[in-house]
Amino acid sequence: MVNIKNFTPRLYQETIMNSCSKGNCLVILPTGLGKTKTAILSIAQRLKQYPNSKALFMTVTKPLAEQIYEEVKDCLEIDEGDVALFTGTVSPKKREEMWQKSKVIVSTPQCIENDIINKRINFEDTSLLITDEAHNAVKDYAYTWVAKQYNTISRFPRIIGLTASPGSDMEKIQEVCKNLYIEEIEIRTDKDEDVKPYVHEIDVKWVEVHLPPVFNEVKKYIKDFLKDRFQKLKDLGILKKQNVDYVSKTELLQLQGQLRGRASTGEKDFSIWNGISILAEIMKVSHALELLETQGIIPLYRYMEKMNADARTTKTKAVRNLVADTNFRSALVKVSSLYEEEVEHPKLVELQRIIENEQKLNKESKTIVFSQYRESASDITKKLNQISGIEAKLFVGQLKKNEMGMSQKEQKKVLDEFRQGEFNVLVATSIAEQGLDIPQVDAVVFYEPIPSAIRQIQRRGRTGRHGEGKVMILMTKNTMDEGYRWSAHHKEKKMYRNLENLKGKLVFSQQPKKKLTSYIKEEDKIKIFADHREKSSGVIKRLIENGINLKMDALISADYILSSRVGVEYKTVDDFVQSIIDGRLLEQIRSLKNNFERPLLIIEGIEDIYSIRNVHANAIRGMLAAITVSYGVPILDSKNFRDTALLLETIARREQEETGKDFQQHTNKKSLSIRDQQEYIVSSLPGVGSGLARPLLKEFGSVKKVMNADSKELEKVEKIGKKKSEKIREILDREYQTLE
């Protein structure tokens, strides 16, 4: 028997739980009103109803999973060993063991998705699936596929979705409901009578600032540049609008697609390529305008200087033309001068005043400042730390290419310190918007408005959770800030209207029926080997749904092996063109040809292959000719991942009827060369793979010398950092432990 402890359910939580006990339910509750505890009530109810079952609680990030894991242990009368936490840091083998022993599992969806694909877990005895931040259950996000697998396999399925804001678009809300098999919506706002007693007042204040004259001087140069380029598009007959003072980003992207489509057909018109180049210039300068209006001189200077530096080395016509333009050069001169004078955006000045006032009102106050850009967040942190009595720390997502970032361990440390009051201002990007429980945040400041209703609600919900809160949104008048303000406002109002309209209109043909393939013995099913790097593709998921006996492994020279003689290289249209650009395609085709009697290439997608990248059509045609004629590898087209999966299944069935199912993933037409074997051995080292195996062998000369290299020597190879080199040495040096 599982009971709750350490909290008394509120009336609305019990009412919602009652709905959840009757059918799949989408629970929409304002942030801070106990969505997690409402779900915990449902866990207790389902485990009482099905004593030998499990409950799975999925959430979107590792910090959130850790937080919910602790809350489940604190609020359920259950042995600590019966609650498990799954994240990417827990090995797959360990997760498999924990799944067998546990009654409640808290996990990120990616772990569950991978474990289903690799047959480490079985949903048959799972009586409850909870999806936190359920508005993510759209398109190809892991929630969607996991929910489908769960609803198909579980003997007594029940799904609960939790969110504070499912979005303003009716189609998206319906998609979430469809993907989670929702049968009932329970929605509460801070105006509902059963919620009002628990709602803390949040004072929302819009703080308006004006661009100073020196900013407007720069703005004029940028606007003149854009106006000139819009007029050029009009003169070329590309832009049909009468008023060319403003063209939206959506319109620009549509024009870009149309021009690339025309170029791909071989249309020989100078205006097409000229238009594509002009549109690229407009996109870059439009971003510069956004930085000026909403962020300030420092990020704008860095951005313009980078383009200026790139123009010296790049062959891209758009960048060279842009930097040579008189308006751009004039703007850069003015921006450089303002940068040297350390002229600040008025929002930064106003932010400093707000933070100082908050500190004067309450020396123990905690504030979160949200900023759209990492670099701006970093600059804000440095500026706030110059204020007496203020200690600010940066909180951003994980490391991205050419950007600053934080590991999950660093993120957790910063949040723990903030909760404990070791510093008083957290400066964060969107990473802090979803679900983090940080008690007693007195104020939230938006450095800029955002056009998303979901994100506005999420940010606002970081305060007022355990007492009255303040929200201050900085907005620069007569800029895109103002447009974003009203966009989010109208979307939020629309969201609540849509939800009320949707309640009572839910029509479902929900429970997916078990396919006949689920009753076929494993050894009698069609067998396909798939490379483990394909695990996140829709193809893998569809093959599993179709009852294929899928074996995931590290394949040497194919993405899929369908029989003893057929190996398949799989590319989306975008990946195909990209692999021409980065030079890996021919090597992959050569390896496929050398290792399989009947090699195949599948290119998936309905996009125009000639307009997907800025690559000349003849280069693509030449590659297609080389693959089919020079290498003799047939190319098959598929529309989408469903089509690809059916194509693979059909070929595998025909092959295995003829050659049998008894084949292994290493079955090749001929043995690997010495060079291939050397690369294969080195590629198995942690974090190396085929991409880094060659540089390592080139640097050290042999497999033996690679294995004998110390950490410092390994670090000399590009992309082998300190952590990776230490991990390699750890694997090579640690004594082998036999299993008892």
C-alpha positions in Angstrom: 0.0 0.0 0.0 1.5 3.4 -1.1 0.3 6.5 0.8 1.3 10.2 0.7 3.2 12.0 3.5 4.5 15.4 4.4 1.7 17.4 2.6 -2.0 17.8 2.8 -3.7 17.8 -0.6 -5.6 20.9 -1.6 -9.2 20.7 -2.8 -8.4 21.5 -6.4 -5.6 18.9 -6.3 -8.0 16.2 -5.1 -10.5 17.2 -7.7 -7.9 17.0 -10.5 -6.7 13.7 -9.2 -10.2 12.3 -9.4 -10.3 13.2 -13.1 -7.0 11.6 -13.6 -8.3 8.4 -12.0 -11.0 8.1 -14.6 -9.0 8.7 -17.8 -5.9 10.3 -19.5 -5.8 13.9 -18.4 -4.0 17.2 -19.3 -3.5 19.2 -16.1 -3.0 22.9 -16.7 -2.0 24.7 -13.5 -0.2 28.1 -13.0 3.4 27.7 -11.9 3.8 27.3 -8.1 0.4 25.6 -7.5 1.7 22.1 -7.0 1.5 20.2 -10.4 4.1 17.7 -9.1 2.2 17.0 -5.9 -1.0 16.5 -7.9 0.8 13.9 -10.0 2.2 12.3 -6.8 -1.4 11.8 -5.6 -2.1 10.0 -8.9 1.0 7.8 -8.4 -0.3 6.7 -5.0 -3.8 6.0 -6.4 -2.5 3.9 -9.3 0.0 1.9 -7.2 -2.9 1.1 -4.8 -5.1 0.0 -7.6 -2.3 -2.0 -9.3 0.1 -3.0 -6.4 2.5 -4.9 -8.6 2.8 -2.1 -11.2 5.2 0.8 -11.8 4.8 4.6 -12.4 7.0 6.5 -14.8 7.5 10.3 -14.3 9.2 12.0 -17.3 10.5 15.5 -17.3 12.6 17.5 -19.8 16.0 18.1 -18.1 18.3 16.4 -15.7 18.0 19.2 -13.0 14.2 18.9 -13.1 14.4 15.1 -12.9 16.6 15.4 -9.8 14.2 17.9 -8.2 11.1 15.7 -8.9 13.0 12.6 -7.7 13.6 14.2 -4.3 10.0 15.4 -4.1 8.6 11.9 -4.9 10.8 10.4 -2.1 9.7 13.1 0.3 5.9 12.8 -0.4 5.3 9.1 -0.9 5.5 6.4 1.8 7.7 4.2 -0.2 11.1 2.5 0.4 13.9 4.7 -1.0 15.2 1.8 -3.1 11.8 1.7 -4.8 12.3 5.1 -6.4 14.9 5.4 -9.2 16.4 8.4 -11.1 17.3 7.9 -14.7 19.5 10.4 -16.5 22.3 10.2 -19.1 24.9 9.8 -16.4 23.4 6.5 -15.3 24.7 3.7 -17.5 22.2 1.8 -19.7 23.0 -1.5 -17.9 22.4 0.1 -14.5 19.1 1.6 -15.7 18.0 -1.8 -16.9 18.6 -3.3 -13.4 16.9 -0.3 -11.6 13.9 -0.6 -13.9 13.3 -4.2 -12.7 13.6 -3.3 -9.0 11.8 0.0 -8.8 8.2 1.0 -8.4 8.5 4.7 -9.3 11.0 5.9 -12.0 11.8 9.6 -12.6 13.6 10.1 -16.0 14.4 12.3 -18.9 12.5 11.1 -22.0 15.6 10.5 -24.0 16.8 7.8 -21.5 13.4 6.0 -21.8 13.4 6.3 -25.6 16.9 4.8 -25.8 16.0 2.0 -23.4 12.9 1.1 -25.3 14.9 1.0 -28.6 17.5 -1.2 -27.0 14.9 -3.5 -25.3 16.1 -2.7 -21.8 12.6 -1.9 -20.4 9.1 -3.2 -20.8 5.9 -1.1 -20.3 3.6 -4.1 -19.8 3.3 -3.6 -16.0 3.5 0.2 -15.9 0.2 1.7 -14.7 1.0 5.4 -15.0 3.0 7.7 -17.3 3.4 11.3 -16.3 4.8 13.9 -18.7 6.0 17.1 -17.1 6.1 20.2 -19.2 3.6 18.4 -21.5 3.5 21.2 -24.1 6.7 19.6 -25.4 4.7 16.6 -26.7 4.7 17.8 -30.3 6.3 16.7 -33.5 9.3 14.4 -33.0 10.0 15.2 -29.3 10.6 12.0 -27.3 7.4 12.3 -25.3 5.3 11.6 -28.4 6.9 8.3 -29.3 7.3 7.1 -25.7 3.6 7.8 -25.1 2.7 5.8 -28.2 4.8 2.8 -27.1 3.4 3.0 -23.6 -0.2 3.2 -24.7 0.3 0.2 -27.0 2.2 -2.1 -24.6 0.8 -1.3 -21.1 -1.9 -3.7 -19.8 -3.5 -0.8 -17.9 -2.3 2.5 -19.4 -3.0 5.9 -17.9 -1.3 9.1 -19.0 -1.2 12.5 -17.2 0.3 15.6 -18.9 1.4 18.5 -16.7 1.9 22.1 -17.9 1.5 25.7 -16.9 1.1 26.8 -20.5 0.3 24.6 -23.5 0.5 27.4 -26.0 -1.8 29.7 -27.8 -2.2 27.8 -31.1 -5.3 25.6 -31.2 -3.6 23.1 -33.6 -0.6 22.7 -31.2 -2.9 22.2 -28.2 -4.8 19.6 -30.1 -1.6 17.9 -31.2 -0.4 17.7 -27.5 -3.8 16.1 -26.6 -3.6 13.7 -29.5 -0.1 12.6 -28.8 -0.8 12.0 -25.1 -4.1 10.3 -25.8 -5.9 12.9 -23.6 -9.5 12.3 -22.7 -10.0 15.2 -20.2 -8.6 18.7 -19.6 -8.3 20.0 -16.1 -7.5 23.7 -16.2 -7.2 26.3 -13.4 -6.2 29.9 -13.6 -5.5 32.3 -10.7 -9.1 33.5 -11.0 -10.7 30.1 -10.2 -12.4 30.0 -6.7 -10.7 26.8 -5.5 -7.3 28.2 -6.5 -7.6 31.8 -5.3 -6.7 31.1 -1.7 -3.3 29.7 -2.7 -2.4 32.3 -5.4 0.1 34.9 -4.4 -0.2 38.3 -5.9 2.3 39.1 -8.7 2.8 42.7 -9.6 3.6 43.0 -13.3 5.2 46.3 -14.3 6.3 47.3 -17.8 9.4 49.6 -17.6 9.7 51.7 -20.7 13.0 53.2 -21.9 13.8 55.2 -25.0 16.8 54.8 -27.4 19.2 57.8 -26.9 19.9 60.0 -30.0 23.4 58.3 -30.5 21.6 55.0 -30.9 19.2 56.4 -33.4 22.1 57.7 -35.5 23.4 54.1 -35.8 19.8 52.9 -36.4 19.4 55.4 -39.3 22.5 53.9 -41.1 21.2 50.4 -40.6 17.7 51.3 -41.7 19.1 53.1 -44.8 21.1 49.9 -45.6 17.9 47.8 -45.4 15.8 50.2 -47.4 18.5 50.3 -50.1 18.5 46.4 -50.3 14.7 46.2 -50.3 14.6 48.6 -53.2 17.2 46.5 -55.1 15.0 43.4 -54.6 12.1 45.5 -56.0 14.1 46.7 -59.0 15.0 43.1 -59.7 11.3 42.2 -59.7 11.8 39.8 -56.7 10.0 42.0 -54.1 6.4 42.9 -55.2 5.4 45.0 -52.2 4.8 48.7 -52.8 6.1 49.8 -49.4 9.6 48.6 -49.0 10.3 50.2 -45.6 9.6 46.9 -43.8 9.6 43.3 -44.9 9.0 40.6 -42.2 11.4 37.7 -41.6 8.8 35.2 -42.7 8.5 37.0 -46.1 12.2 37.1 -46.5 12.6 33.4 -45.9 9.8 32.6 -48.4 11.6 34.7 -51.0 14.8 32.9 -50.3 13.2 29.5 -50.8 11.5 30.6 -54.1 14.8 31.9 -55.5 16.8 28.8 -54.6 14.0 26.7 -56.1 14.3 28.6 -59.4 18.1 28.3 -59.4 17.9 24.6 -58.9 16.0 24.1 -62.1 18.9 25.5 -64.1 17.2 28.9 -64.8 20.0 31.1 -66.0 19.0 34.5 -64.7 21.5 36.8 -63.0 18.8 38.3 -60.9 18.2 35.0 -59.1 21.7 34.6 -57.6 21.9 38.4 -57.1 18.7 38.3 -55.2 19.8 35.3 -53.0 23.0 37.3 -52.1 21.0 40.5 -51.3 18.6 38.5 -49.0 21.6 37.1 -47.1 22.8 40.6 -46.5 19.4 41.7 -45.3 19.1 38.8 -42.8 22.5 39.6 -41.3 21.8 43.4 -41.0 18.3 42.7 -39.6 19.9 40.8 -36.7 22.3 43.8 -36.2 19.2 46.1 -35.9 17.7 43.7 -33.3 20.9 43.8 -31.3 21.0 47.6 -31.4 17.4 48.0 -30.3 17.1 45.4 -27.7 20.6 44.5 -26.4 23.0 47.5 -26.9 26.3 48.6 -28.3 28.6 45.9 -26.9 26.9 42.8 -28.5 26.3 44.9 -31.7 30.0 45.8 -31.9 31.1 42.2 -31.5 28.7 41.1 -34.2 29.7 43.8 -36.7 33.4 43.3 -36.0 33.1 39.6 -36.6 31.4 40.2 -40.0 34.2 42.7 -40.8 36.9 40.2 -39.9 35.1 37.4 -41.9 35.0 39.6 -45.0 38.8 39.4 -45.2 38.9 35.7 -45.6 35.5 34.5 -46.8 34.5 33.9 -50.4 30.9 34.6 -49.6 29.7 37.5 -51.8 27.0 38.7 -49.4 29.5 39.3 -46.5 32.0 41.1 -48.7 29.3 43.3 -50.2 27.8 44.0 -46.9 31.0 45.1 -45.3 31.9 47.3 -48.3 28.6 49.2 -48.1 28.9 52.9 -47.0 26.0 52.6 -44.6 27.5 49.6 -42.9 30.9 51.2 -42.6 29.4 54.4 -41.2 27.4 52.4 -38.7 30.5 50.4 -37.7 32.6 53.6 -37.2 29.8 55.0 -35.0 29.4 51.8 -33.1 33.2 51.4 -32.5 33.2 55.0 -31.1 30.3 54.3 -28.7 31.9 50.9 -27.7 35.1 52.7 -26.7 33.1 55.3 -24.8 31.3 52.4 -23.0 27.9 53.8 -23.9 25.2 51.5 -22.4 21.8 50.6 -23.5 19.2 52.5 -21.4 17.8 49.1 -20.4 21.1 48.2 -18.7 21.1 51.5 -16.8 17.4 50.9 -15.7 18.2 47.3 -14.7 21.0 48.5 -12.4 18.6 50.9 -10.8 15.9 48.2 -10.3 18.4 45.8 -8.7 19.7 48.5 -6.4 16.2 49.4 -5.3 15.3 45.7 -4.7 18.3 45.4 -2.5 17.5 48.6 -0.5 13.9 47.4 0.1 15.1 43.9 1.3 18.7 43.0 1.8 17.7 39.3 1.7 15.8 39.6 -1.6 16.5 37.2 -4.5 16.0 38.3 -8.2 16.2 36.4 -11.5 17.1 38.4 -14.6 16.2 36.8 -17.9 18.1 37.6 -21.1 17.6 36.2 -24.5 21.3 36.1 -25.5 24.2 34.4 -23.6 26.6 37.1 -24.3 24.2 39.8 -23.1 23.6 37.7 -19.9 27.3 37.5 -19.3 27.7 41.3 -19.8 24.7 41.9 -17.4 26.3 39.7 -14.8 29.6 41.6 -14.9 27.8 45.0 -14.7 25.5 44.0 -11.8 28.5 42.7 -9.8 29.9 46.3 -9.8 27.0 47.4 -7.6 27.8 47.4 -3.9 25.9 44.6 -2.0 25.0 42.7 -5.2 26.5 39.4 -6.1 25.2 38.0 -9.4 26.0 34.7 -11.1 25.4 33.5 -14.6 23.1 30.5 -15.4 23.2 29.3 -19.0 22.7 26.1 -21.0 25.4 23.6 -21.9 28.3 24.4 -24.1 27.6 25.1 -27.7 30.0 25.6 -30.6 31.7 29.0 -30.3 29.6 29.9 -27.2 30.1 29.9 -23.5 28.2 27.2 -21.6 27.9 25.3 -18.3 28.0 21.6 -17.5 25.0 20.2 -15.7 27.2 19.8 -12.6 28.0 23.6 -12.7 24.3 24.4 -13.3 23.3 22.4 -10.2 26.0 24.1 -8.1 24.8 27.6 -9.1 21.1 26.8 -8.4 21.9 25.2 -5.0 24.0 28.3 -4.0 21.1 30.6 -5.1 18.5 28.6 -3.1 20.8 28.8 -0.1 21.2 32.6 -0.4 24.9 32.6 -1.2 24.3 35.2 -3.8 21.2 37.3 -4.6 20.9 37.8 -8.4 20.7 34.9 -10.9 21.2 36.1 -14.5 19.7 33.4 -16.8 18.8 32.5 -20.4 15.8 30.3 -21.3 17.4 27.4 -19.5 15.8 28.7 -16.2 12.3 29.1 -17.6 11.0 25.6 -17.1 10.0 24.1 -13.8 13.0 24.8 -11.5 11.7 25.2 -8.0 13.6 28.1 -6.5 11.8 29.3 -3.3 11.4 32.9 -2.3 12.3 34.6 -5.6 11.1 38.1 -4.8 11.4 39.6 -8.3 11.8 38.5 -11.9 13.2 40.9 -14.5 12.8 40.4 -18.3 15.7 42.2 -20.1 13.5 42.1 -23.2 9.9 41.1 -23.9 9.5 37.7 -25.7 6.8 37.0 -28.3 6.0 33.5 -26.9 3.0 33.1 -24.5 4.5 29.8 -23.1 7.8 31.4 -22.3 6.3 34.5 -20.9 4.1 32.5 -18.5 7.1 30.2 -17.6 9.3 33.2 -16.8 6.6 35.0 -14.8 6.0 31.9 -12.8 9.6 31.9 -11.3 8.3 34.4 -8.7 5.1 34.4 -6.5 5.5 30.7 -5.7 5.7 31.1 -1.9 4.7 34.7 -1.4 4.0 37.9 -3.2 6.2 38.5 -6.3 7.2 41.2 -8.7 7.7 41.0 -12.5 9.4 43.9 -14.3 9.7 43.8 -18.1 12.1 46.2 -19.8 10.9 47.5 -23.1 12.5 49.9 -25.5 9.8 52.2 -27.0 9.3 52.2 -30.8 11.4 49.1 -31.4 10.7 45.4 -31.9 10.5 45.1 -28.1 7.1 46.8 -28.4 5.9 44.3 -31.0 7.0 41.4 -28.9 5.1 42.7 -25.9 1.7 42.7 -27.7 2.4 39.5 -29.5 2.8 37.6 -26.2 -0.2 39.4 -24.6 -2.6 38.4 -27.4 -1.3 34.8 -27.6 -1.8 34.3 -23.8 -5.4 35.5 -24.0 -6.0 33.3 -27.0 -4.5 30.3 -25.2 -7.1 30.4 -22.4 -10.0 31.0 -24.9 -8.9 28.0 -26.9 -8.6 25.8 -23.9 -12.1 26.6 -22.7 -13.4 25.9 -26.2 -11.5 22.7 -26.4 -12.9 21.3 -23.1 -15.8 19.1 -23.8 -15.0 18.9 -27.5 -12.3 16.3 -27.2 -13.0 13.4 -29.6 -10.6 10.5 -29.6 -10.1 7.2 -31.3 -7.4 6.6 -28.8 -6.3 3.2 -27.8 -4.0 1.8 -30.5 -4.7 -1.8 -31.1 -1.9 -4.3 -30.8 -0.5 -5.3 -34.2 -0.3 -8.9 -35.3 3.5 -8.5 -35.3 3.5 -8.3 -31.5 2.4 -12.0 -31.4 5.2 -13.2 -33.7 8.2 -14.9 -32.1 11.3 -12.8 -32.0 13.3 -15.4 -34.0 10.7 -15.3 -36.8 10.6 -11.6 -37.2 12.5 -9.7 -40.0 15.9 -8.8 -38.6 17.7 -5.5 -39.3 20.9 -4.2 -37.9 21.1 -0.4 -37.3 24.0 1.8 -36.4 23.6 3.0 -32.8 24.1 6.6 -34.0 20.7 6.4 -35.8 18.9 5.8 -32.5 17.2 9.3 -32.5 15.9 9.0 -36.0 12.2 8.5 -36.7 13.2 5.5 -38.9 14.3 3.5 -35.9 11.1 4.2 -34.0 8.9 3.3 -37.0 10.8 0.0 -37.5 10.2 -0.9 -33.9 6.5 0.0 -34.3 6.3 -2.3 -37.3 7.5 -5.3 -35.3 11.0 -5.5 -36.8 13.6 -7.4 -34.7 16.0 -4.5 -34.5 19.6 -4.9 -33.4 21.5 -1.7 -32.5 25.3 -1.9 -32.8 28.3 0.2 -33.9 28.3 -0.5 -37.7 31.5 0.0 -39.6 30.4 0.9 -43.0 26.6 1.3 -43.2 23.7 2.8 -41.4 21.5 -0.3 -41.8 22.3 -4.0 -42.7 19.3 -5.8 -44.2 20.9 -9.2 -45.1 24.2 -10.9 -45.6 24.8 -8.9 -48.8 22.8 -5.6 -48.5 24.1 -2.6 -46.6 22.4 0.8 -46.7 23.7 4.3 -46.3 20.9 6.6 -45.2 20.8 10.4 -45.7 18.2 13.1 -45.4 18.3 15.6 -48.3 19.9 18.1 -46.0 22.5 15.7 -44.7 23.3 14.5 -48.2 24.2 18.0 -49.4 26.0 18.8 -46.1 28.1 15.6 -46.6 29.2 16.8 -50.0 30.3 20.1 -48.5 32.3 18.6 -45.6 33.8 15.9 -47.9 32.7 12.7 -46.1 30.2 11.4 -48.6 32.5 9.7 -51.1 34.4 8.0 -48.4 31.2 6.6 -46.9 30.1 5.4 -50.4 33.5 3.9 -51.0 33.4 2.0 -47.7 29.8 0.8 -48.5 30.8 -0.4 -51.9 33.9 -2.3 -50.6 32.0 -4.1 -47.8 28.7 -5.1 -49.3 27.8 -7.1 -52.4 24.6 -5.0 -52.9 25.1 -1.5 -51.5 22.3 1.0 -51.5 21.9 4.7 -50.8 18.6 6.1 -49.6 18.0 9.8 -49.7 15.0 10.9 -47.7 12.9 14.1 -48.0 10.7 16.1 -50.3 12.8 19.2 -50.3 14.4 20.4 -53.5 17.9 18.9 -53.2 19.4 21.8 -55.3 18.1 24.6 -53.1 18.7 23.1 -49.6 22.2 24.8 -49.3 24.1 27.4 -51.2 25.8 24.7 -53.4 25.9 24.9 -57.2 23.5 22.4 -58.8 26.2 21.0 -61.0 28.2 19.9 -57.9 25.2 17.9 -56.7 24.6 16.4 -60.1 28.3 15.5 -60.4 28.1 13.7 -57.0 24.9 11.8 -58.0 26.6 10.7 -61.2 29.8 9.6 -59.4 27.7 7.5 -56.9 25.6 5.7 -59.5 28.0 5.4 -62.4 31.5 5.4 -60.9 30.7 3.4 -57.8 27.6 1.6 -59.1 25.6 2.2 -56.0 21.9 2.6 -56.6 20.1 5.6 -55.1 16.5 5.2 -53.8 14.3 8.1 -52.8 11.9 8.2 -49.9 9.4 10.9 -48.8 9.8 10.7 -45.0 11.0 8.5 -42.2 7.8 6.4 -42.4 8.5 5.8 -46.1 12.1 5.0 -45.4 11.2 2.4 -42.7 8.7 0.7 -45.0 11.4 0.6 -47.8 14.0 -0.9 -45.5 11.4 -3.5 -44.2 10.4 -4.5 -47.7 14.0 -5.0 -48.9 14.9 -6.9 -45.8 11.9 -9.2 -46.1 12.7 -10.0 -49.7 16.4 -10.6 -48.9 15.8 -12.7 -45.9 13.3 -14.9 -47.7 16.0 -15.5 -50.2 19.2 -15.6 -48.1 17.9 -16.3 -44.6 17.8 -14.4 -41.3 21.0 -16.0 -40.0 23.5 -13.2 -40.7 25.6 -11.0 -38.4 26.3 -7.2 -38.5 30.0 -7.8 -39.5 29.1 -9.9 -42.6 30.8 -8.1 -45.4 31.7 -8.8 -49.0 35.3 -8.8 -48.2 37.5 -8.4 -45.1 38.5 -4.9 -44.0 41.8 -3.4 -45.1 44.6 -3.0 -42.5 43.9 0.8 -42.6 40.1 0.3 -41.9 40.9 -2.1 -39.0 43.3 0.4 -37.5 40.7 3.2 -37.7 38.1 0.9 -36.3 40.2 0.0 -33.2 41.0 3.7 -32.4 37.4 4.8 -33.1 36.2 2.6 -30.2 37.9 4.8 -27.7 35.5 7.0 -25.7 34.5 10.2 -27.5 36.6 9.4 -30.6 34.5 7.7 -33.3 35.6 7.6 -37.0 35.9 11.3 -37.3 38.8 11.6 -34.7 40.4 8.2 -35.3 42.1 9.4 -38.5 43.7 12.6 -37.0 44.9 10.5 -34.0 46.5 7.9 -36.3 48.0 10.6 -38.5 49.5 12.4 -35.5 51.0 9.3 -33.8 51.5 7.0 -36.8 50.2 3.6 -35.4 47.6 2.2 -33.1 50.3 1.2 -30.6 51.5 4.8 -30.3 48.0 6.2 -29.9 47.4 3.8 -27.0 50.7 4.7 -25.4 50.2 8.5 -25.7 49.7 10.3 -22.4 46.9 12.9 -21.8 49.0 15.9 -22.7 50.1 14.3 -26.0 46.5 13.4 -26.9 45.4 16.9 -26.3 47.6 18.2 -29.1 45.2 16.6 -31.6 42.4 19.0 -32.6 39.1 18.4 -30.8 40.7 16.1 -28.2 40.2 18.3 -25.1 41.4 17.7 -21.5 38.3 15.8 -20.4 38.3 13.5 -23.5 42.0 12.7 -23.2 41.6 11.9 -19.5 38.7 9.6 -20.3 40.7 7.8 -22.9 43.6 7.2 -20.5 41.2 6.1 -17.8 39.7 3.4 -20.1 43.2 2.3 -21.3 44.9 2.3 -17.8 42.2 1.0 -15.5 42.5 -2.6 -14.4 39.9 -5.0 -15.9 37.4 -6.2 -13.4 35.8 -9.6 -14.0 32.2 -10.1 -13.1 31.7 -12.4 -10.1 
